[in-house]
Every structure is written in C-alpha cells, then in structure tokens.
Amino acid sequence: MSGGVDSSVAALLLKQQGTPVVGAYMKNWINDEEQIRGDCPWRQDIEDARAVADALGIEFRVVNLMEEYRTRIVDYLLDGYNRGITPNPDVMCNREIKFGVFLDYALREGFDAVATGHYARKVRDESGRLTLRRGHDETKDQSYFLAMMRPGQLERAVFPIGHLKKAEVRDLAREHRLPNAGKKDSQGICFIGNIRMQDFLAHYIPDSPGEIVDTSGNVLGRHRGLHLYTLGQRRGIGVPSNTDNAFYVVVGKELERNRLIIAFDHPESPGLYATETIVRGLSFLGEPVRETTRLLARPRYLDPAQAITFSPLDTGRARVVFDRPQRALAPGQILALYRGDTLLGGAVYETVHATAPV
C-alpha cells in the first residue's frame, strides 16, 4: 500500500472477496542529503496507507527496503547515466523490489502472494497457461511497467483493480469512505520527488563538460555532462534555435569525444528516428519467442502499440524492426512485447540504428 487510491482499493476488493490481507508500505528511499532534498512525502504516504488499513480493519506494517533499493535501483540508475544511456527505474523496481525482495520478504513471513494497484490483469488462456493482459482502462494500463517480470513472480502477483477504469476506482474509494479517496495520483519517481532529475544526478555524478555540435560537427555550445541529456530532449539544451518555427533536439551522444549532438526537431533530422534496434536482456513471462515472428511492441510507456518483426539472435538478444519509424529510441530504455493485449515480456534497447523516415 503506497498511500495512493489504487493500492487502497486493491486492498478493499481483496477484503470484500474474503481474502486474508495485510497492508504493507515499502520504505525505499529518503532524501537525507540537504543538497538533493526534494518533496518525497513518504511520511504522509505512510500515514495515508495506515489510515486506509485502519478503515478497512486490516493489519498494517512498514517494510524497510532502503538498502536493497539503493543497491538494485539507485546504483543501476546512476550506472546507466554514467555510461551515457537512459535507464528505466520504474520497470526495474517492479522486478527487483516489489516482486523481488519484497515478495521474498512476504513469502518468508508466510504470505502467499503480493497484491498491488497496477492496472493489469492476470488471465489463464485457453490452454490453462497464466498470462498477463493489459488493463481494461487503456489510459491507465500499466502492463508496460511489468514487462521485465519473471514467470515465478507473475505466479505470486495479484492485480485486483486491473478490470476497472480509474473513475470506477475513485468511485469505490468514495463509496467506502476511504480516507484518501480524493488524493491525487503520484507523479514521477518518489525518491527524487519534486527535484529535477538533473539536480539529483549532479549530486552523484560530477560534471564532465564538452562540446555541443550539430550533425555536421559544427560547435554550437557547451554541455555540463552527457548524463544530463537524453535522446529526443528539447528543453534545457542551452542552445538557442534562433528561429520561431524550429527547435533543437538531442539526436545523439558521441561518448568517445564527449560530444552532444543536436539537430532541428524535424522528421528528416538524422539520428532522431529509427526503424531497427537490437535489444538485450530479453525477459518472457511465458514461453520465449524462438523464431522470427510478427508482434506488437510499445517503445515507451505512453506510446501506442507498434507492429514489429521480432527476430531472436544469440542468448537474450533480438533484432526488432518497426513497420513505422520511431522517434528518439534511447539505449537503456525498455521495449515491451505483446501479442494482442497479452504482454509477452520485454527487453532493453542495446543499440539503435537511426534512419531518417521517408
């Protein structure tokens, strides 16, 4: 229970079904350092979660996972940015923390499963195999964030609200007078809070200034460090466009020479669009895809599903070719794989073969 309305209604539904349930808050991170102190209201979240547990008449506990979170998520985040890629801590947190060390804790404590407020559905297919489907609320579907889960984790996961729309979840919270029924949804990664990602990274990764160049190699300015930029970024580059109708966008990083490459944000800008990528770290929730096949994929969380040709390579890698060019695919980010509305699994962008769309 995060203190939000989704996990609160998940607990409500489980109790209504007669399932013995205990509420637990994962205490992952506190911004103790003065330099990076943001607004991460973990104390308020704990109070909200406890108030809901009291209203439901269930036990509540706080589970301290700060050491594991630092090792498995924060260090992964910092290492990725240090190497010039764009990691995805939200996806990895689900695999490594919620359904990793926290699930292990739950099993040691004698529980059978971990339930969360994700908008996703567990469904057995015609053959009886367990599958993970998109949430019914297309605007809130969170199956993307579960793309790197392992089969054993799915067996122990419960998603009570996946069949509901967000408005229905709010209505249930109000109907049952849950204390946080009107609480706004959380935004971003909690341990960073309202502080900018750039400021957080600057506290841990020293500046490494270099040149900002265009695709022809002309020097246009200076950057503070490649870790502070991601492909497709338009704001905060620090180079004026000198035109009202065009804006610079990050299209590449030249790590060897510590150069940031920018171009005007236009469909024909070299480096901005790609149709082919190599992915690594393939993780499947069921039987792995072993032959070249047609699938759907979500390049990023908010992106619609795209038609792809998926071709397995060596262990844990594959070539993915999109039917339509995709904008600003960033190494380190997650590609979620689907067949229809069934989530098959996911992988990490390793290399992106940029091409200008026709």
C-alpha distance (Angstrom), angle and dihedral (degrees) to the residues before:
residue distance angle dihedral
M1 . . .
S2 3.78 . .
G3 3.79 95.9 .
G4 3.79 91.1 -102.7
V5 3.78 128.3 116.9
D6 3.82 96.8 -110.1
S7 3.80 97.5 60.2
S8 3.81 89.5 39.0
V9 3.80 92.3 57.4
A10 3.81 89.1 44.2
A11 3.82 88.0 59.1
L12 3.81 90.5 45.2
L13 3.81 92.7 53.8
L14 3.79 93.2 47.3
K15 3.78 91.1 52.1
Q16 3.81 91.1 48.3
Q17 3.80 88.5 53.4
G18 3.79 90.0 55.2
T19 3.81 94.6 -110.2
P20 3.81 114.2 149.3
V21 3.79 103.1 -119.4
V22 3.80 138.3 179.5
G23 3.80 123.1 -165.9
A24 3.80 118.1 -130.9
Y25 3.80 132.6 -177.0
M26 3.80 117.4 -153.5
K27 3.79 109.3 -139.1
N28 3.79 101.2 -155.8
W29 3.78 110.8 156.1
I30 3.79 142.8 4.0
N31 3.79 123.5 -167.0
D32 3.79 97.0 -132.1
E33 3.80 94.8 154.4
E34 3.81 109.2 95.2
Q35 3.80 92.2 -144.1
I36 3.79 94.8 61.6
R37 3.77 101.4 30.4
G38 3.77 108.4 143.4
D39 3.76 134.2 162.7
C40 3.81 105.3 -74.4
P41 3.79 101.7 150.9
W42 3.80 96.8 -159.8
R43 3.79 93.2 145.3
Q44 3.81 91.4 54.4
D45 3.80 90.5 44.8
I46 3.80 90.5 54.4
E47 3.80 90.9 49.0
D48 3.82 90.9 49.2
A49 3.80 92.9 48.3
R50 3.79 91.9 47.2
A51 3.81 91.2 48.8
V52 3.82 90.4 53.3
A53 3.81 91.1 47.7
D54 3.81 89.4 51.4
A55 3.81 90.8 49.1
L56 3.82 90.0 51.3
G57 3.78 92.8 43.9
I58 3.80 95.0 -123.1
E59 3.79 132.9 132.3
F60 3.80 117.0 -96.4
R61 3.77 130.9 -160.1
V62 3.82 138.8 173.0
V63 3.81 115.1 -132.3
N64 3.81 115.9 -157.9
L65 3.81 110.4 -141.6
M66 3.80 97.9 154.9
E67 3.80 95.7 121.2
E68 3.81 93.4 49.2
Y69 3.81 91.9 43.8
R70 3.79 91.4 52.8
T71 3.79 92.2 49.3
R72 3.80 99.8 41.5
I73 3.81 103.7 31.6
V74 3.80 113.5 17.3
D75 3.80 94.2 42.3
Y76 3.82 89.1 46.4
L77 3.81 89.4 50.6
L78 3.80 94.4 49.4
D79 3.80 93.7 43.3
G80 3.79 90.7 52.8
Y81 3.77 94.9 50.9
N82 3.81 89.8 44.6
R83 3.80 88.6 58.0
G84 3.79 93.4 48.6
I85 3.81 97.7 -106.6
T86 3.81 131.2 116.2
P87 3.83 111.6 -117.7
N88 3.81 125.2 -160.8
P89 3.82 109.7 -136.0
D90 3.82 93.9 175.7
V91 3.81 93.2 62.5
M92 3.80 93.8 42.0
C93 3.79 92.0 47.3
N94 3.80 90.0 61.7
R95 3.80 92.8 51.5
E96 3.79 99.7 37.6
I97 3.81 103.0 31.9
K98 3.82 116.7 17.4
F99 3.79 95.8 36.6
G100 3.79 93.9 20.4
V101 3.79 121.5 49.6
F102 3.82 93.4 2.8
L103 3.81 92.0 52.0
D104 3.81 88.9 47.8
Y105 3.81 88.6 52.5
A106 3.81 91.2 49.4
L107 3.80 92.7 50.7
R108 3.81 91.4 48.7
E109 3.79 88.5 51.8
G110 3.80 90.7 55.3
F111 3.81 100.5 -101.1
D112 3.79 123.1 136.6
A113 3.80 102.3 -145.8
V114 3.80 147.6 -3.6
A115 3.81 118.9 -116.7
T116 3.80 122.9 -161.0
G117 3.80 138.4 177.7
H118 3.81 95.1 -109.3
Y119 3.80 118.1 141.0
A120 3.81 95.8 -124.7
R121 3.82 135.8 105.0
K122 3.79 134.6 -133.8
V123 3.80 110.2 -145.4
R124 3.81 132.8 171.1
D125 3.78 111.5 -133.5
E126 3.80 127.3 -138.9
S127 3.80 91.5 -79.3
G128 3.79 92.7 50.7
R129 3.80 95.4 -106.5
L130 3.78 117.9 142.9
T131 3.81 114.3 -113.7
L132 3.78 136.7 177.7
R133 3.81 116.2 -130.6
R134 3.77 133.7 -169.9
G135 3.79 116.5 -90.6
H136 3.79 116.4 -97.2
D137 3.82 90.3 -119.1
E138 3.81 100.7 76.3
T139 3.80 91.5 -167.1
K140 3.83 91.9 55.4
D141 3.81 101.9 31.8
Q142 3.82 107.9 140.8
S143 3.78 101.1 -178.2
Y144 3.83 87.9 113.9
F145 3.80 89.8 68.7
L146 3.81 90.0 54.7
A147 3.81 94.7 52.6
M148 3.82 95.0 109.0
M149 3.81 96.6 48.4
R150 3.80 118.2 125.1
P151 3.84 123.6 -124.6
G152 3.80 93.0 -111.0
Q153 3.79 90.1 52.8
L154 3.79 91.6 52.3
E155 3.81 90.0 53.5
R156 3.81 89.3 59.5
A157 3.81 97.6 40.4
V158 3.81 125.8 99.9
F159 3.82 124.3 -167.2
P160 3.83 106.8 -173.1
I161 3.83 97.9 175.6
G162 3.81 100.5 44.2
H163 3.81 92.0 105.0
L164 3.82 92.9 54.0
K165 3.77 134.9 81.0
K166 3.78 119.3 -125.8
A167 3.81 92.6 -109.2
E168 3.80 89.4 54.7
V169 3.79 90.8 51.7
R170 3.80 90.1 52.4
D171 3.80 90.8 48.2
L172 3.81 91.7 52.3
A173 3.80 91.0 49.4
R174 3.81 90.8 51.9
E175 3.81 93.9 42.3
H176 3.79 90.8 54.9
R177 3.80 92.7 39.6
L178 3.77 96.6 -122.8
P179 3.83 109.6 -176.3
N180 3.81 93.3 -124.0
A181 3.81 97.9 44.0
G182 3.80 91.7 123.4
K183 3.80 98.1 39.1
K184 3.80 114.6 129.2
D185 3.79 119.7 -116.4
S186 3.79 114.5 -96.9
Q187 3.80 117.0 -110.2
G188 3.77 129.4 -148.9
I189 3.78 128.0 -9.8
C190 3.77 111.3 -30.8
F191 3.79 99.0 -139.9
I192 3.80 90.3 58.8
G193 3.80 95.1 45.5
N194 3.78 117.0 175.9
I195 3.79 94.1 -23.5
R196 3.80 115.1 108.2
M197 3.79 116.6 -102.9
Q198 3.81 88.3 -125.3
D199 3.82 91.4 58.5
F200 3.79 91.6 47.1
L201 3.79 92.1 50.6
A202 3.80 92.0 45.1
H203 3.82 89.0 61.0
Y204 3.81 91.8 58.9
I205 3.81 105.6 25.3
P206 3.82 118.2 54.3
D207 3.78 119.0 -129.3
S208 3.78 115.5 -94.3
P209 3.81 105.5 -172.8
G210 3.77 121.3 -155.5
E211 3.78 144.6 152.0
I212 3.79 127.2 -62.0
V213 3.80 108.4 -145.8
D214 3.79 137.8 176.2
T215 3.80 122.2 -122.5
S216 3.80 90.0 -86.6
G217 3.80 92.3 55.7
N218 3.80 96.9 -106.0
V219 3.80 111.3 149.8
L220 3.81 111.3 -120.6
G221 3.78 102.5 166.9
R222 3.80 147.7 -44.0
H223 3.80 131.7 -76.4
R224 3.83 129.0 -154.6
G225 3.79 95.9 -135.2
L226 3.80 137.0 -29.3
H227 3.81 90.8 -118.7
L228 3.80 89.2 70.2
Y229 3.81 93.8 63.9
T230 3.79 136.3 62.1
L231 3.78 133.0 -166.1
G232 3.78 112.7 -84.9
Q233 3.82 93.5 23.4
R234 3.79 114.3 146.3
R235 3.78 105.2 169.9
G236 3.76 126.4 69.0
I237 3.80 97.3 19.3
G238 3.79 92.1 125.6
V239 3.80 98.3 -137.0
P240 3.82 116.7 109.2
S241 3.79 115.0 -133.1
N242 3.82 93.8 -144.8
T243 3.79 89.3 -144.3
D244 3.78 134.9 83.1
N245 3.79 95.3 -141.7
A246 3.80 103.2 47.9
F247 3.78 134.4 52.8
Y248 3.76 132.0 -165.4
V249 3.78 118.1 -114.2
V250 3.81 132.2 -173.2
V251 3.82 109.2 -104.9
G252 3.80 101.9 166.4
K253 3.78 152.3 -7.3
E254 3.80 123.8 -131.0
L255 3.79 98.8 -156.2
E256 3.81 97.2 -178.0
R257 3.81 92.5 58.1
N258 3.82 95.4 29.1
R259 3.80 91.5 -121.7
L260 3.79 128.6 153.0
I261 3.81 112.5 -146.9
I262 3.80 119.9 -150.4
A263 3.80 136.1 176.5
F264 3.77 137.7 172.3
D265 3.80 112.8 -73.6
H266 3.77 97.7 -106.2
P267 3.84 133.0 129.5
E268 3.79 90.0 -114.8
S269 3.81 95.8 51.4
P270 3.82 108.2 122.2
G271 3.77 113.7 -116.5
L272 3.80 96.5 18.6
Y273 3.81 99.6 92.4
A274 3.79 131.0 43.0
T275 3.79 137.0 -175.6
E276 3.81 98.6 -174.8
T277 3.79 134.6 48.0
I278 3.78 138.6 167.1
V279 3.80 113.4 -133.3
R280 3.80 128.3 -162.7
G281 3.77 137.5 -168.9
L282 3.80 93.4 45.7
S283 3.79 111.9 -162.4
F284 3.81 121.9 -172.5
L285 3.79 128.0 -168.0
G286 3.81 91.0 -152.5
E287 3.77 137.0 1.9
P288 3.82 110.5 -7.7
V289 3.80 119.0 -114.7
R290 3.82 102.9 -111.5
E291 3.81 102.6 173.2
T292 3.77 136.4 51.8
T293 3.78 106.8 -84.1
R294 3.78 144.7 156.1
L295 3.80 114.6 -99.9
L296 3.78 142.0 154.9
A297 3.78 123.0 -110.0
R298 3.78 138.4 -174.3
P299 3.81 108.9 -141.6
R300 3.84 91.1 -163.6
Y301 3.79 136.5 2.4
L302 3.81 97.7 -94.2
D303 3.80 95.6 37.7
P304 3.81 120.8 104.3
A305 3.79 117.8 -115.9
Q306 3.80 113.9 -80.5
A307 3.81 129.1 -154.6
I308 3.81 112.4 -114.5
T309 3.78 143.1 172.0
F310 3.80 108.5 -127.4
S311 3.82 117.7 -157.8
P312 3.84 119.3 180.0
L313 3.81 116.1 -136.8
D314 3.78 127.2 178.3
T315 3.79 123.5 -28.0
G316 3.79 111.9 -35.7
R317 3.80 96.3 -7.4
A318 3.80 136.1 99.1
R319 3.79 142.6 172.5
V320 3.79 114.8 -119.1
V321 3.81 120.9 -165.0
F322 3.81 117.3 -171.0
D323 3.79 120.6 -146.3
R324 3.80 88.3 -139.5
P325 3.81 126.7 35.6
Q326 3.80 113.8 -99.5
R327 3.78 125.7 -143.3
A328 3.82 122.8 -119.9
L329 3.79 103.3 -15.4
A330 3.79 104.4 -173.0
P331 3.82 125.9 -152.9
G332 3.80 109.1 -116.1
Q333 3.79 95.1 34.6
I334 3.80 123.7 111.2
L335 3.80 129.6 -102.3
A336 3.83 113.4 -159.4
L337 3.82 117.1 -151.6
Y338 3.82 124.1 -147.4
R339 3.76 141.9 177.4
G340 3.79 103.2 -156.6
D341 3.81 105.9 -45.5
T342 3.82 92.4 -26.6
L343 3.80 115.6 107.1
L344 3.80 108.9 -135.2
G345 3.78 97.5 -178.7
G346 3.77 139.5 -87.3
A347 3.78 148.4 -108.6
V348 3.80 142.4 -159.2
Y349 3.81 123.1 -101.9
E350 3.80 106.1 -112.5
T351 3.79 102.4 172.5
V352 3.78 130.5 1.5
H353 3.79 121.6 -152.4
A354 3.77 102.5 -147.7
T355 3.79 120.2 -151.8
A356 3.78 134.0 166.4
P357 3.81 111.1 -111.1
V358 3.77 119.6 -116.8
